[in-house]
């Protein structure tokens, strides 16, 4: 992540050219394929010096690329799931490849999570943050709840209205402090009536949720 990446002397890599991106929910588009070196440079970003601060020689921080091949990977975009070209690099000392998209970041727009609505009251500390909606059947909704490791008595909640369904989660008051955060637990709620065309709303932000593209 510090950007200390180098190519082994004499390493042979392919070149770019043109190809297409196939969208699951839309038409294909033609794109230029980045050559392997620019693709890796764009993927890792600018180099920043954290080796010296760790009292480690820069030579020990360098990741050496020993080969590369052009493949495809599936990614989530604002236009749905897409199959895009990517360079798969082998590196000295690593058992798994490093994969970098072979198209410019300007070509693909990332999946954007809904923004909280303005003017909402401050979230109750015992309420949980709702993550992605992973399944929506006629009478069942499955989604992720984000929480800390020490949060007790996790519970999922649902409120049904004529035009919307509001989902969320809570936990009992936490006694003392806890530094373990960032966990995610799958929660399922059962509706009393079929979902139909009702909107699914996050209780913590008021934003509307849609089923994650590659899970449709």
Secondary structure, DSSP 8 states (H G I E B T S, - for coil): ----EEE-TT------EEEEEEETTS--EEEEE--HHHHHHHHH-S----TGGGT--HHHH-EEEEEEEEEEEEEEETTEEEEEEEEEEEETT-SS-EEEESS-TTTS-B-------TT-----TTEEEEEEEEEE-SSEEEEEEEE-TT--S-EEEEEE-SSEEEEEEE-----S------EEEEEEEE-SS--TT-EEEETTT--EE---GGG-
